[in-house]
Each structure stands twice: as structure tokens, then as C-alpha cells.
Amino acid sequence: MTKFKYYSPLVLQKIGYSVFFLLYKFFVRFEIRGRENLRGLSGPIILAANHTSELDPPAMALTLPFFSKLFPAYFICNPTEKFKTCGWRKYFYGGVFFNMLGAYPIFSGKKNYAISLDSHIKLLRKGKTVCIFPEGKRSRDGRLGTARGGLGYLVYTTGATVVPICLDTFFNVTFRDFFLRRRKVTVTICKPIPANKIISPKIKNPCVATFRAGSQTALDKIGEVLN
């Protein structure tokens, strides 16, 4: 059984929050909209965002107010073996370091949501906040892809409320763009979507297509903001 960390993600995310808030505010012209949509929310919560850059996860964490009771946020990440051919990243990404930050891997290749997302189901059932990219991977062209079923399944099994997050956008940002303050990034927190709007309780035996359609509901809300 996975032993979840609490204090190390809480402390490290607060430190990271301060660092990235200053970096993004100073270099990127960073703006967060829609924080009023977080008022009164309690766990379990799923923050669901579009994904175009490695700079997205810190931006997701910045959507929460610094003293929010929804911290720490737990991220869904790839297993360590996925990073073994990723240059310098293989020394830092995945494993214990990611666990300390609050990121837990999916168990890929199982073709079974219950197994693949076991850690995150347990976190949500404890009333925690989980961050997910519904597309399942980073976009290579900056456009929204098609949602996979993981988000829908998490909602179905835990009854979590989904908060769509539109990240517009770190796509193809270069070091030069970043440090010369050429890019404006707007993060929009959309209105929460209750579980019954993601997966209808009338559906008694949901299938993969049902879970994908549920995930797409959140992704469509993000698309409305991007467009």
C-alpha cells in the first residue's frame, strides 16, 4: 500500500509557490483569473488543466491561494522508467524526489484504471486535491488534444469535484522569451463541475467511452476559454 507524504509536499510546494510566483510575475507577465471559483470548495478536488509545457505544473499549483486548505496538491505523473531516456531529467524526474513534491506515478500498461490510478483514487478518497492533465500527455502543437478516460474514472470512483484550469500558454516558450519578458501567460480557473455533470449517476455500468466523454466535458470548458 502506498504511503503518502504530507509534510514534505506541503513544505516544498509552499517554497516552490514563492519561487515560481516571483519568477512568473517578473519574467512572464503572469495573470491568474477566476480565483473566486475556488471559494467554499472542500476536497476531494481534481484540478484539470491543458498541458503544453513543463512549466505547467507550477502554474497549476499557483492557482490555489497560498494559505488554501486544498494544499498540498498531489500530481499524476509518469513512472520513473519513462524518464530514463530524457537526458538530465532522468536524474531528477520521478521516484522519491517526485514523491516528496507530491507527485505519484500511474501504473502504466495495465489497461485497467483501478490499477493505474490506485494511488490517486486513495488520495481523493482521503479528501485530497489531485492535479491531472486530461489529455494524458503534453501537446506537441499547442492545441487541445482529445481527453483520455482517467479523469472520468477518478470522478466516477470518488465523487470528486472537477475544477478546469485553462493555461494560456507556455507553449514553445524559450529561455530568451522567458527572461526578456516577451510572453504573457493567463491562467483561468473555470467554475467547478460537480461529479454528476462529469459522469451521470443514471449510467449504471460506465465503460471506457463513458469515462473519456466525462473527461472531455472538463476539457471542453478549457477549450471555451482558449477560444
C-alpha positions in Angstrom: 0.0 0.0 0.0 1.3 3.4 -1.0 2.4 5.6 2.0 1.5 9.1 1.1 3.7 12.0 2.2 2.0 15.1 3.6 4.5 17.4 5.2 7.3 17.3 2.5 4.8 18.2 -0.3 3.3 20.9 1.8 6.6 22.5 2.7 8.2 22.1 -0.7 5.1 23.3 -2.5 5.0 26.4 -0.4 8.6 27.1 -1.1 8.1 26.4 -4.8 5.0 28.6 -4.7 7.0 31.6 -3.6 9.8 30.9 -6.1 7.7 30.4 -9.1 5.2 33.2 -8.3 8.1 35.6 -8.3 9.7 34.1 -11.4 6.4 34.1 -13.4 5.3 37.5 -12.2 8.6 39.1 -13.0 9.6 37.4 -16.3 6.3 36.1 -17.8 3.7 38.8 -17.1 1.7 36.1 -15.3 -2.0 36.6 -14.5 -4.5 34.4 -12.6 -8.2 34.8 -13.2 -11.2 33.2 -11.6 -10.0 32.5 -8.1 -13.5 33.4 -6.8 -14.5 30.0 -8.2 -12.4 28.3 -5.5 -14.3 29.8 -2.6 -16.0 27.4 -0.3 -14.6 24.3 -2.1 -13.5 21.3 0.0 -12.0 18.0 -1.0 -11.9 15.8 -2.8 -11.0 18.2 -5.7 -9.5 17.5 -9.1 -7.7 20.3 -10.8 -7.7 19.5 -14.5 -5.6 21.6 -17.0 -4.4 21.6 -20.6 -0.8 20.7 -21.0 1.7 22.3 -23.4 4.9 22.8 -21.3 7.0 21.5 -18.4 6.2 24.9 -16.8 2.5 24.0 -16.4 2.6 22.0 -13.1 3.9 25.0 -11.1 1.3 27.2 -12.7 -1.4 24.8 -11.6 -0.2 25.0 -8.0 -0.2 28.8 -8.2 -4.0 28.8 -8.9 -4.5 28.0 -5.2 -4.2 30.8 -2.7 -1.0 30.5 -0.6 -2.9 29.6 2.6 -5.5 27.4 0.9 -6.7 24.4 2.8 -6.6 22.5 -0.5 -2.8 22.2 -0.2 -0.8 20.1 -0.7 -1.9 19.2 -4.3 -0.9 15.8 -5.5 0.1 15.3 -9.1 -0.3 12.5 -11.5 3.0 11.8 -13.2 4.7 9.2 -15.5 6.6 6.3 -13.9 10.3 6.7 -13.4 11.2 4.5 -16.4 9.6 7.0 -18.8 12.3 9.5 -18.0 15.3 7.2 -18.4 16.0 8.5 -22.0 15.3 12.1 -21.1 18.8 13.5 -20.7 19.4 15.4 -17.5 15.8 14.9 -16.4 16.4 11.2 -15.6 18.4 12.3 -12.6 15.6 14.3 -11.1 12.2 13.3 -12.5 10.2 10.5 -10.9 10.9 8.4 -7.9 11.5 9.6 -4.4 12.1 13.2 -5.4 8.7 13.5 -7.2 7.0 11.7 -4.2 8.5 14.4 -1.9 6.9 17.0 -4.1 3.6 15.3 -4.1 3.7 13.6 -7.5 2.8 9.9 -7.7 3.1 7.8 -10.9 0.4 6.0 -12.8 1.0 2.3 -13.2 1.1 2.3 -17.0 0.5 -0.6 -19.3 -2.1 -2.2 -17.1 -5.1 -1.3 -19.2 -7.1 -1.0 -16.0 -8.0 2.3 -14.5 -8.4 0.9 -11.0 -4.8 -0.4 -11.0 -3.2 2.5 -13.0 -4.8 5.2 -10.8 -4.8 3.3 -7.5 -2.7 5.9 -5.6 -4.7 8.8 -6.8 -8.0 7.1 -6.0 -6.8 6.6 -2.4 -5.8 10.3 -2.2 -9.1 11.5 -3.4 -11.0 9.2 -1.0 -9.0 10.9 1.8 -10.4 14.3 0.6 -7.1 15.5 -1.0 -6.5 17.6 -4.1 -5.3 15.9 -7.2 -3.9 17.6 -10.4 -4.3 15.9 -13.8 -3.8 16.7 -17.4 -6.9 15.1 -19.1 -5.1 14.7 -22.4 -2.7 12.4 -20.7 0.4 14.0 -22.3 1.9 17.3 -23.4 0.6 18.8 -26.6 3.2 19.0 -29.4 1.4 21.7 -31.4 -0.1 23.8 -28.6 -3.6 22.7 -29.4 -6.0 20.8 -27.2 -5.9 17.1 -27.8 -8.6 14.5 -27.0 -9.3 13.6 -23.4 -8.4 10.2 -22.1 -10.6 8.4 -19.6 -8.5 8.8 -16.4 -10.3 11.9 -15.2 -13.7 10.5 -15.8 -12.8 7.3 -13.9 -11.4 9.2 -10.9 -14.7 11.2 -10.7 -16.8 8.1 -11.0 -15.0 6.2 -8.2 -14.5 9.1 -5.8 -17.3 11.7 -6.5 -14.7 14.4 -6.7 -15.5 17.9 -7.9 -13.5 19.0 -11.0 -12.1 22.4 -11.5 -11.0 23.0 -15.1 -7.8 25.2 -15.4 -7.0 26.9 -18.7 -3.3 27.6 -19.1 -2.8 30.1 -21.9 0.1 29.3 -22.5 3.7 28.4 -22.1 3.8 26.6 -25.4 7.2 26.8 -27.1 8.4 29.5 -24.7 12.2 29.8 -24.9 14.7 30.9 -22.3 15.1 34.1 -24.3 11.3 34.7 -24.3 11.2 34.0 -20.6 14.0 36.2 -19.4 13.2 39.1 -21.8 9.6 39.1 -20.6 8.2 38.5 -24.1 5.4 36.2 -23.1 2.1 36.8 -21.3 0.5 33.8 -19.6 -3.0 33.8 -18.4 -4.3 31.1 -16.1 -8.1 30.9 -15.9 -9.9 29.0 -13.1 -13.2 27.9 -14.5 -16.3 27.2 -12.5 -16.3 23.8 -10.7 -18.1 20.9 -12.3 -19.8 18.5 -9.9 -19.3 14.8 -10.3 -22.8 14.2 -11.6 -22.1 16.5 -14.5 -19.0 14.6 -15.4 -20.5 11.1 -15.1 -24.2 10.9 -14.9 -25.4 8.8 -11.9 -28.0 7.3 -14.3 -25.3 5.4 -16.0 -25.0 2.1 -14.1 -22.3 0.3 -16.0 -19.9 3.0 -17.5 -17.3 1.9 -20.0 -14.1 3.5 -21.3 -16.1 5.6 -23.8 -18.2 7.0 -20.9 -15.0 7.9 -18.9 -13.5 9.6 -21.9 -16.7 11.6 -22.5 -16.6 12.7 -18.9 -13.0 13.8 -19.2 -13.9 15.6 -22.4 -16.5 17.6 -20.5 -13.8 19.3 -18.5 -11.5 19.7 -21.5 -14.3 21.4 -23.4 -14.6 24.0 -20.7 -10.9 24.7 -21.1 -11.4 25.0 -24.9 -14.2 27.5 -24.4 -11.7 29.8 -22.6 -8.9 29.2 -25.1 -11.2 30.1 -28.0 
